[in-house]
Amino acid sequence: MFFTIAVIVLVFLIIFQIAKASEYVSVIRGEEKSRKEQNKVNGFLMIAFLIAGLIGVYYCNEALYPKTLLAHESASVQGEKVDSMLWLTIIITGVVFFITQILLFWFSFRYQESDKRKAYYFPHNNKLELIWTVVPAIALTALIIFGLKNWFAFTGPAPKDAMQIEVTGKQFGWIFRYPGYDQTFGKKYYKLIDDANNNPVGQDWNDNKNFDDVISNATMYCVVNKPVNLRIFSRDVIHDVGLSAFRLKQDAVPGTPTSLWFTPKFTTQEMREKMGNPDYDYEISCDQMCGNGHYSMKGIIKVVTQEEFDIWMAQQKPNYYAAFPDKDPANKTAAPAADTTKTKM
């Protein structure tokens, strides 16, 4: 750290000394002559920076693009629309970037100070100002409308046949709740949250619809090609459900339920084959700074077939039995058989 600071200080000192030396030279040689020579040097430097910058952009794209999400297709149907929106935005802003930057550096070189021409100044031009105001406004409005249309589609009502999964964020992990065989979530109340008694989301045990709800703290299971509706909550601070592989995200806000739905396109196994990584897993991350352990707030999403999901679900015990182990039939010992034999007198 000290070495880095020393290097930075030394660089600033060198720049300062070069500037002072340049100032002294200009005084000795004459202010005007020195300025014209510096303009020529700066003009050629502009072209050099332009070429070096374009090469750097190309190199960074070649080196880093394979590591971005856009190098792989979206794992959800809805994510395809997000990718299309991103590509459209990148193309529009990219074209503007290259045109403006090339013109900026080229004009700085081409129209540097010269005794052979006189600079033309104009303080105001209504036509030019109208063009550079209206055109960007139209382009940005179109992008915003495109984005809002997609956003309202993802956060609007899910299809009627969608899976229902409740996602609750807490510092620093995720809690997933599934409705049981009745396909209805039981009522919950935040004041009933009690981790010590296995009630992490505050289920109201007076509501018998809670008796078959299943809770998972480690992994969220989804069915491939079936819409899944996430009902999102937070127990403490603002979190954010980040589904990078599916190109979606949604805030988890205390006291304000939010929702998000998507349709997975590939099972986890299929995605491992596509990625060439046998250990690949879909990830749910927190995309909102939520405290010291924010970096560790991750979970796993398993996308499976309907048959595999049914088998997994059949192996799960309702959280009611975790809260009340004495109610669990598996914990009850079989009653001794009654003795029906009678003693003969």
TORKOL-4160 file (C-alpha; in steps of 0.2 Angstrom, whole numbers, padded with zeros to 4 digits, m for minus):
345
<pt num="1" X="0000" Y="0000" Z="0000"/>
<pt num="2" X="0014" Y="0012" Z="0005"/>
<pt num="3" X="0023" Y="0008" Z="m0011"/>
<pt num="4" X="0008" Y="0011" Z="m0022"/>
<pt num="5" X="0005" Y="0028" Z="m0013"/>
<pt num="6" X="0023" Y="0033" Z="m0016"/>
<pt num="7" X="0022" Y="0028" Z="m0034"/>
<pt num="8" X="0006" Y="0039" Z="m0036"/>
<pt num="9" X="0015" Y="0054" Z="m0027"/>
<pt num="10" X="0030" Y="0052" Z="m0038"/>
<pt num="11" X="0020" Y="0052" Z="m0054"/>
<pt num="12" X="0011" Y="0068" Z="m0049"/>
<pt num="13" X="0028" Y="0076" Z="m0045"/>
<pt num="14" X="0035" Y="0071" Z="m0062"/>
<pt num="15" X="0019" Y="0078" Z="m0071"/>
<pt num="16" X="0021" Y="0094" Z="m0061"/>
<pt num="17" X="0039" Y="0096" Z="m0065"/>
<pt num="18" X="0036" Y="0093" Z="m0084"/>
<pt num="19" X="0022" Y="0106" Z="m0084"/>
<pt num="20" X="0034" Y="0119" Z="m0075"/>
<pt num="21" X="0048" Y="0115" Z="m0087"/>
<pt num="22" X="0036" Y="0117" Z="m0102"/>
<pt num="23" X="0030" Y="0134" Z="m0095"/>
<pt num="24" X="0048" Y="0140" Z="m0094"/>
<pt num="25" X="0052" Y="0134" Z="m0111"/>
<pt num="26" X="0037" Y="0143" Z="m0118"/>
<pt num="27" X="0043" Y="0159" Z="m0109"/>
<pt num="28" X="0060" Y="0158" Z="m0117"/>
<pt num="29" X="0055" Y="0153" Z="m0134"/>
<pt num="30" X="0040" Y="0165" Z="m0135"/>
<pt num="31" X="0022" Y="0161" Z="m0130"/>
<pt num="32" X="0014" Y="0161" Z="m0147"/>
<pt num="33" X="0027" Y="0150" Z="m0155"/>
<pt num="34" X="0027" Y="0138" Z="m0141"/>
<pt num="35" X="0008" Y="0137" Z="m0141"/>
<pt num="36" X="0007" Y="0133" Z="m0160"/>
<pt num="37" X="0020" Y="0119" Z="m0158"/>
<pt num="38" X="0011" Y="0112" Z="m0143"/>
<pt num="39" X="m0006" Y="0112" Z="m0153"/>
<pt num="40" X="0003" Y="0102" Z="m0167"/>
<pt num="41" X="0009" Y="0089" Z="m0154"/>
<pt num="42" X="m0008" Y="0088" Z="m0146"/>
<pt num="43" X="m0016" Y="0086" Z="m0163"/>
<pt num="44" X="m0006" Y="0071" Z="m0167"/>
<pt num="45" X="m0008" Y="0064" Z="m0149"/>
<pt num="46" X="m0027" Y="0065" Z="m0152"/>
<pt num="47" X="m0026" Y="0054" Z="m0167"/>
<pt num="48" X="m0014" Y="0042" Z="m0158"/>
<pt num="49" X="m0026" Y="0041" Z="m0143"/>
<pt num="50" X="m0041" Y="0038" Z="m0155"/>
<pt num="51" X="m0032" Y="0023" Z="m0163"/>
<pt num="52" X="m0026" Y="0016" Z="m0146"/>
<pt num="53" X="m0043" Y="0018" Z="m0139"/>
<pt num="54" X="m0051" Y="0009" Z="m0153"/>
<pt num="55" X="m0039" Y="m0005" Z="m0152"/>
<pt num="56" X="m0041" Y="m0006" Z="m0133"/>
<pt num="57" X="m0060" Y="m0007" Z="m0135"/>
<pt num="58" X="m0058" Y="m0021" Z="m0148"/>
<pt num="59" X="m0046" Y="m0030" Z="m0136"/>
<pt num="60" X="m0057" Y="m0028" Z="m0121"/>
<pt num="61" X="m0072" Y="m0035" Z="m0131"/>
<pt num="62" X="m0062" Y="m0050" Z="m0137"/>
<pt num="63" X="m0055" Y="m0054" Z="m0120"/>
<pt num="64" X="m0070" Y="m0050" Z="m0108"/>
<pt num="65" X="m0085" Y="m0054" Z="m0119"/>
<pt num="66" X="m0085" Y="m0073" Z="m0116"/>
<pt num="67" X="m0085" Y="m0069" Z="m0098"/>
<pt num="68" X="m0101" Y="m0059" Z="m0099"/>
<pt num="69" X="m0119" Y="m0065" Z="m0098"/>
<pt num="70" X="m0123" Y="m0060" Z="m0116"/>
<pt num="71" X="m0111" Y="m0074" Z="m0122"/>
<pt num="72" X="m0123" Y="m0087" Z="m0116"/>
<pt num="73" X="m0142" Y="m0087" Z="m0120"/>
<pt num="74" X="m0155" Y="m0083" Z="m0107"/>
<pt num="75" X="m0161" Y="m0098" Z="m0097"/>
<pt num="76" X="m0178" Y="m0091" Z="m0096"/>
<pt num="77" X="m0191" Y="m0087" Z="m0110"/>
<pt num="78" X="m0193" Y="m0069" Z="m0102"/>
<pt num="79" X="m0175" Y="m0067" Z="m0101"/>
<pt num="80" X="m0174" Y="m0067" Z="m0120"/>
<pt num="81" X="m0184" Y="m0051" Z="m0121"/>
<pt num="82" X="m0171" Y="m0043" Z="m0109"/>
<pt num="83" X="m0157" Y="m0049" Z="m0120"/>
<pt num="84" X="m0165" Y="m0041" Z="m0135"/>
<pt num="85" X="m0168" Y="m0025" Z="m0125"/>
<pt num="86" X="m0149" Y="m0025" Z="m0120"/>
<pt num="87" X="m0143" Y="m0028" Z="m0137"/>
<pt num="88" X="m0154" Y="m0014" Z="m0144"/>
<pt num="89" X="m0147" Y="m0002" Z="m0131"/>
<pt num="90" X="m0129" Y="m0007" Z="m0134"/>
<pt num="91" X="m0131" Y="m0005" Z="m0153"/>
<pt num="92" X="m0139" Y="0012" Z="m0152"/>
<pt num="93" X="m0127" Y="0019" Z="m0139"/>
<pt num="94" X="m0113" Y="0010" Z="m0147"/>
<pt num="95" X="m0116" Y="0018" Z="m0164"/>
<pt num="96" X="m0117" Y="0035" Z="m0155"/>
<pt num="97" X="m0102" Y="0032" Z="m0145"/>
<pt num="98" X="m0091" Y="0028" Z="m0160"/>
<pt num="99" X="m0097" Y="0042" Z="m0171"/>
<pt num="100" X="m0095" Y="0055" Z="m0157"/>
<pt num="101" X="m0078" Y="0049" Z="m0151"/>
<pt num="102" X="m0071" Y="0047" Z="m0169"/>
<pt num="103" X="m0077" Y="0065" Z="m0174"/>
<pt num="104" X="m0071" Y="0072" Z="m0157"/>
<pt num="105" X="m0053" Y="0066" Z="m0159"/>
<pt num="106" X="m0053" Y="0069" Z="m0178"/>
<pt num="107" X="m0060" Y="0087" Z="m0177"/>
<pt num="108" X="m0047" Y="0091" Z="m0163"/>
<pt num="109" X="m0033" Y="0086" Z="m0176"/>
<pt num="110" X="m0041" Y="0092" Z="m0192"/>
<pt num="111" X="m0046" Y="0109" Z="m0185"/>
<pt num="112" X="m0031" Y="0114" Z="m0174"/>
<pt num="113" X="m0025" Y="0132" Z="m0174"/>
<pt num="114" X="m0019" Y="0138" Z="m0191"/>
<pt num="115" X="m0013" Y="0154" Z="m0198"/>
<pt num="116" X="m0021" Y="0149" Z="m0215"/>
<pt num="117" X="m0039" Y="0150" Z="m0208"/>
<pt num="118" X="m0050" Y="0160" Z="m0196"/>
<pt num="119" X="m0060" Y="0151" Z="m0183"/>
<pt num="120" X="m0079" Y="0154" Z="m0185"/>
<pt num="121" X="m0089" Y="0156" Z="m0169"/>
<pt num="122" X="m0108" Y="0156" Z="m0167"/>
<pt num="123" X="m0116" Y="0157" Z="m0150"/>
<pt num="124" X="m0133" Y="0150" Z="m0154"/>
<pt num="125" X="m0141" Y="0139" Z="m0167"/>
<pt num="126" X="m0159" Y="0134" Z="m0165"/>
<pt num="127" X="m0159" Y="0121" Z="m0178"/>
<pt num="128" X="m0144" Y="0112" Z="m0171"/>
<pt num="129" X="m0150" Y="0113" Z="m0153"/>
<pt num="130" X="m0167" Y="0106" Z="m0159"/>
<pt num="131" X="m0159" Y="0091" Z="m0168"/>
<pt num="132" X="m0147" Y="0086" Z="m0153"/>
<pt num="133" X="m0161" Y="0088" Z="m0141"/>
<pt num="134" X="m0176" Y="0080" Z="m0150"/>
<pt num="135" X="m0167" Y="0065" Z="m0158"/>
<pt num="136" X="m0159" Y="0058" Z="m0141"/>
<pt num="137" X="m0176" Y="0062" Z="m0133"/>
<pt num="138" X="m0185" Y="0051" Z="m0145"/>
<pt num="139" X="m0172" Y="0037" Z="m0144"/>
<pt num="140" X="m0172" Y="0037" Z="m0125"/>
<pt num="141" X="m0191" Y="0037" Z="m0125"/>
<pt num="142" X="m0192" Y="0022" Z="m0136"/>
<pt num="143" X="m0180" Y="0013" Z="m0125"/>
<pt num="144" X="m0189" Y="0017" Z="m0109"/>
<pt num="145" X="m0206" Y="0011" Z="m0117"/>
<pt num="146" X="m0198" Y="m0005" Z="m0123"/>
<pt num="147" X="m0191" Y="m0008" Z="m0105"/>
<pt num="148" X="m0207" Y="m0004" Z="m0096"/>
<pt num="149" X="m0217" Y="m0015" Z="m0107"/>
<pt num="150" X="m0205" Y="m0030" Z="m0103"/>
<pt num="151" X="m0205" Y="m0025" Z="m0085"/>
<pt num="152" X="m0224" Y="m0024" Z="m0083"/>
<pt num="153" X="m0225" Y="m0041" Z="m0092"/>
<pt num="154" X="m0212" Y="m0049" Z="m0079"/>
<pt num="155" X="m0220" Y="m0042" Z="m0064"/>
<pt num="156" X="m0238" Y="m0043" Z="m0069"/>
<pt num="157" X="m0250" Y="m0057" Z="m0066"/>
<pt num="158" X="m0243" Y="m0074" Z="m0069"/>
<pt num="159" X="m0251" Y="m0088" Z="m0079"/>
<pt num="160" X="m0265" Y="m0097" Z="m0070"/>
<pt num="161" X="m0255" Y="m0114" Z="m0071"/>
<pt num="162" X="m0239" Y="m0106" Z="m0064"/>
<pt num="163" X="m0230" Y="m0114" Z="m0049"/>
<pt num="164" X="m0231" Y="m0104" Z="m0033"/>
<pt num="165" X="m0215" Y="m0101" Z="m0023"/>
<pt num="166" X="m0213" Y="m0089" Z="m0009"/>
<pt num="167" X="m0196" Y="m0081" Z="m0007"/>
<pt num="168" X="m0191" Y="m0073" Z="0009"/>
<pt num="169" X="m0174" Y="m0064" Z="0011"/>
<pt num="170" X="m0166" Y="m0062" Z="0028"/>
<pt num="171" X="m0148" Y="m0057" Z="0033"/>
<pt num="172" X="m0140" Y="m0067" Z="0025"/>
<pt num="173" X="m0149" Y="m0080" Z="0016"/>
<pt num="174" X="m0165" Y="m0085" Z="0007"/>
<pt num="175" X="m0181" Y="m0095" Z="0013"/>
<pt num="176" X="m0192" Y="m0104" Z="0001"/>
<pt num="177" X="m0209" Y="m0109" Z="0004"/>
<pt num="178" X="m0220" Y="m0121" Z="m0006"/>
<pt num="179" X="m0239" Y="m0123" Z="m0005"/>
<pt num="180" X="m0243" Y="m0141" Z="0000"/>
<pt num="181" X="m0256" Y="m0153" Z="m0009"/>
<pt num="182" X="m0270" Y="m0140" Z="m0007"/>
<pt num="183" X="m0259" Y="m0128" Z="m0018"/>
<pt num="184" X="m0263" Y="m0113" Z="m0006"/>
<pt num="185" X="m0251" Y="m0104" Z="0005"/>
<pt num="186" X="m0257" Y="m0103" Z="0024"/>
<pt num="187" X="m0258" Y="m0086" Z="0032"/>
<pt num="188" X="m0242" Y="m0078" Z="0040"/>
<pt num="189" X="m0238" Y="m0064" Z="0051"/>
<pt num="190" X="m0221" Y="m0056" Z="0054"/>
<pt num="191" X="m0224" Y="m0055" Z="0073"/>
<pt num="192" X="m0225" Y="m0074" Z="0073"/>
<pt num="193" X="m0207" Y="m0076" Z="0066"/>
<pt num="194" X="m0198" Y="m0088" Z="0078"/>
<pt num="195" X="m0182" Y="m0096" Z="0072"/>
<pt num="196" X="m0180" Y="m0105" Z="0088"/>
<pt num="197" X="m0197" Y="m0114" Z="0086"/>
<pt num="198" X="m0195" Y="m0118" Z="0067"/>
<pt num="199" X="m0206" Y="m0104" Z="0061"/>
<pt num="200" X="m0194" Y="m0094" Z="0050"/>
<pt num="201" X="m0208" Y="m0085" Z="0040"/>
<pt num="202" X="m0221" Y="m0082" Z="0054"/>
<pt num="203" X="m0234" Y="m0095" Z="0049"/>
<pt num="204" X="m0250" Y="m0094" Z="0058"/>
<pt num="205" X="m0253" Y="m0111" Z="0065"/>
<pt num="206" X="m0272" Y="m0107" Z="0068"/>
<pt num="207" X="m0274" Y="m0108" Z="0049"/>
<pt num="208" X="m0274" Y="m0126" Z="0044"/>
<pt num="209" X="m0269" Y="m0122" Z="0026"/>
<pt num="210" X="m0251" Y="m0120" Z="0034"/>
<pt num="211" X="m0251" Y="m0138" Z="0039"/>
<pt num="212" X="m0245" Y="m0145" Z="0022"/>
<pt num="213" X="m0233" Y="m0130" Z="0017"/>
<pt num="214" X="m0215" Y="m0135" Z="0014"/>
<pt num="215" X="m0200" Y="m0124" Z="0018"/>
<pt num="216" X="m0183" Y="m0125" Z="0011"/>
<pt num="217" X="m0168" Y="m0115" Z="0017"/>
<pt num="218" X="m0155" Y="m0121" Z="0004"/>
<pt num="219" X="m0162" Y="m0124" Z="m0013"/>
<pt num="220" X="m0176" Y="m0118" Z="m0024"/>
<pt num="221" X="m0184" Y="m0131" Z="m0035"/>
<pt num="222" X="m0192" Y="m0126" Z="m0052"/>
<pt num="223" X="m0200" Y="m0136" Z="m0066"/>
<pt num="224" X="m0193" Y="m0134" Z="m0083"/>
<pt num="225" X="m0204" Y="m0126" Z="m0096"/>
<pt num="226" X="m0217" Y="m0122" Z="m0083"/>
<pt num="227" X="m0220" Y="m0104" Z="m0077"/>
<pt num="228" X="m0215" Y="m0100" Z="m0059"/>
<pt num="229" X="m0222" Y="m0086" Z="m0049"/>
<pt num="230" X="m0211" Y="m0079" Z="m0035"/>
<pt num="231" X="m0220" Y="m0070" Z="m0021"/>
<pt num="232" X="m0205" Y="m0060" Z="m0013"/>
<pt num="233" X="m0204" Y="m0054" Z="0005"/>
<pt num="234" X="m0190" Y="m0048" Z="0017"/>
<pt num="235" X="m0189" Y="m0051" Z="0035"/>
<pt num="236" X="m0177" Y="m0036" Z="0039"/>
<pt num="237" X="m0169" Y="m0025" Z="0027"/>
<pt num="238" X="m0171" Y="m0022" Z="0008"/>
<pt num="239" X="m0164" Y="m0036" Z="m0002"/>
<pt num="240" X="m0165" Y="m0040" Z="m0021"/>
<pt num="241" X="m0169" Y="m0057" Z="m0029"/>
<pt num="242" X="m0155" Y="m0058" Z="m0042"/>
<pt num="243" X="m0158" Y="m0071" Z="m0056"/>
<pt num="244" X="m0143" Y="m0068" Z="m0067"/>
<pt num="245" X="m0145" Y="m0084" Z="m0078"/>
<pt num="246" X="m0163" Y="m0080" Z="m0081"/>
<pt num="247" X="m0159" Y="m0061" Z="m0084"/>
<pt num="248" X="m0172" Y="m0055" Z="m0070"/>
<pt num="249" X="m0172" Y="m0047" Z="m0053"/>
<pt num="250" X="m0184" Y="m0040" Z="m0041"/>
<pt num="251" X="m0183" Y="m0030" Z="m0024"/>
<pt num="252" X="m0187" Y="m0039" Z="m0008"/>
<pt num="253" X="m0195" Y="m0025" Z="0003"/>
<pt num="254" X="m0199" Y="m0026" Z="0021"/>
<pt num="255" X="m0218" Y="m0025" Z="0023"/>
<pt num="256" X="m0221" Y="m0023" Z="0004"/>
<pt num="257" X="m0223" Y="m0040" Z="m0005"/>
<pt num="258" X="m0217" Y="m0040" Z="m0023"/>
<pt num="259" X="m0218" Y="m0053" Z="m0037"/>
<pt num="260" X="m0209" Y="m0059" Z="m0052"/>
<pt num="261" X="m0213" Y="m0074" Z="m0064"/>
<pt num="262" X="m0203" Y="m0083" Z="m0077"/>
<pt num="263" X="m0202" Y="m0099" Z="m0087"/>
<pt num="264" X="m0186" Y="m0109" Z="m0086"/>
<pt num="265" X="m0180" Y="m0116" Z="m0103"/>
<pt num="266" X="m0167" Y="m0128" Z="m0098"/>
<pt num="267" X="m0165" Y="m0140" Z="m0083"/>
<pt num="268" X="m0149" Y="m0139" Z="m0072"/>
<pt num="269" X="m0142" Y="m0154" Z="m0081"/>
<pt num="270" X="m0145" Y="m0147" Z="m0098"/>
<pt num="271" X="m0137" Y="m0131" Z="m0093"/>
<pt num="272" X="m0122" Y="m0140" Z="m0087"/>
<pt num="273" X="m0120" Y="m0148" Z="m0103"/>
<pt num="274" X="m0122" Y="m0131" Z="m0113"/>
<pt num="275" X="m0110" Y="m0123" Z="m0102"/>
<pt num="276" X="m0097" Y="m0137" Z="m0102"/>
<pt num="277" X="m0097" Y="m0136" Z="m0083"/>
<pt num="278" X="m0103" Y="m0152" Z="m0073"/>
<pt num="279" X="m0103" Y="m0142" Z="m0057"/>
<pt num="280" X="m0114" Y="m0127" Z="m0064"/>
<pt num="281" X="m0129" Y="m0122" Z="m0054"/>
<pt num="282" X="m0142" Y="m0108" Z="m0056"/>
<pt num="283" X="m0139" Y="m0095" Z="m0043"/>
<pt num="284" X="m0151" Y="m0084" Z="m0033"/>
<pt num="285" X="m0141" Y="m0069" Z="m0026"/>
<pt num="286" X="m0144" Y="m0053" Z="m0017"/>
<pt num="287" X="m0141" Y="m0039" Z="m0029"/>
<pt num="288" X="m0144" Y="m0025" Z="m0015"/>
<pt num="289" X="m0131" Y="m0021" Z="m0002"/>
<pt num="290" X="m0139" Y="m0027" Z="0014"/>
<pt num="291" X="m0125" Y="m0028" Z="0027"/>
<pt num="292" X="m0109" Y="m0035" Z="0031"/>
<pt num="293" X="m0113" Y="m0053" Z="0025"/>
<pt num="294" X="m0121" Y="m0047" Z="0008"/>
<pt num="295" X="m0107" Y="m0056" Z="m0002"/>
<pt num="296" X="m0113" Y="m0073" Z="0006"/>
<pt num="297" X="m0131" Y="m0071" Z="0002"/>
<pt num="298" X="m0133" Y="m0084" Z="m0011"/>
<pt num="299" X="m0144" Y="m0099" Z="m0015"/>
<pt num="300" X="m0146" Y="m0113" Z="m0027"/>
<pt num="301" X="m0160" Y="m0115" Z="m0040"/>
<pt num="302" X="m0162" Y="m0132" Z="m0047"/>
<pt num="303" X="m0173" Y="m0134" Z="m0063"/>
<pt num="304" X="m0179" Y="m0151" Z="m0065"/>
<pt num="305" X="m0192" Y="m0161" Z="m0074"/>
<pt num="306" X="m0210" Y="m0162" Z="m0067"/>
<pt num="307" X="m0207" Y="m0180" Z="m0062"/>
<pt num="308" X="m0191" Y="m0176" Z="m0053"/>
<pt num="309" X="m0200" Y="m0161" Z="m0044"/>
<pt num="310" X="m0214" Y="m0173" Z="m0039"/>
<pt num="311" X="m0202" Y="m0185" Z="m0031"/>
<pt num="312" X="m0193" Y="m0171" Z="m0022"/>
<pt num="313" X="m0209" Y="m0164" Z="m0016"/>
<pt num="314" X="m0215" Y="m0181" Z="m0009"/>
<pt num="315" X="m0199" Y="m0182" Z="0001"/>
<pt num="316" X="m0202" Y="m0166" Z="0010"/>
<pt num="317" X="m0210" Y="m0164" Z="0027"/>
<pt num="318" X="m0222" Y="m0150" Z="0030"/>
<pt num="319" X="m0214" Y="m0136" Z="0041"/>
<pt num="320" X="m0229" Y="m0139" Z="0053"/>
<pt num="321" X="m0220" Y="m0155" Z="0059"/>
<pt num="322" X="m0204" Y="m0146" Z="0061"/>
<pt num="323" X="m0213" Y="m0134" Z="0073"/>
<pt num="324" X="m0223" Y="m0147" Z="0081"/>
<pt num="325" X="m0213" Y="m0164" Z="0081"/>
<pt num="326" X="m0225" Y="m0172" Z="0092"/>
<pt num="327" X="m0238" Y="m0170" Z="0078"/>
<pt num="328" X="m0227" Y="m0179" Z="0066"/>
<pt num="329" X="m0234" Y="m0197" Z="0062"/>
<pt num="330" X="m0216" Y="m0203" Z="0060"/>
<pt num="331" X="m0212" Y="m0199" Z="0077"/>
<pt num="332" X="m0226" Y="m0208" Z="0085"/>
<pt num="333" X="m0222" Y="m0226" Z="0091"/>
<pt num="334" X="m0235" Y="m0239" Z="0087"/>
<pt num="335" X="m0247" Y="m0243" Z="0101"/>
<pt num="336" X="m0245" Y="m0260" Z="0108"/>
<pt num="337" X="m0258" Y="m0273" Z="0102"/>
<pt num="338" X="m0272" Y="m0276" Z="0114"/>
<pt num="339" X="m0272" Y="m0293" Z="0123"/>
<pt num="340" X="m0288" Y="m0302" Z="0118"/>
<pt num="341" X="m0284" Y="m0318" Z="0126"/>
<pt num="342" X="m0295" Y="m0322" Z="0141"/>
<pt num="343" X="m0289" Y="m0332" Z="0156"/>
<pt num="344" X="m0300" Y="m0347" Z="0158"/>
<pt num="345" X="m0306" Y="m0350" Z="0176"/>
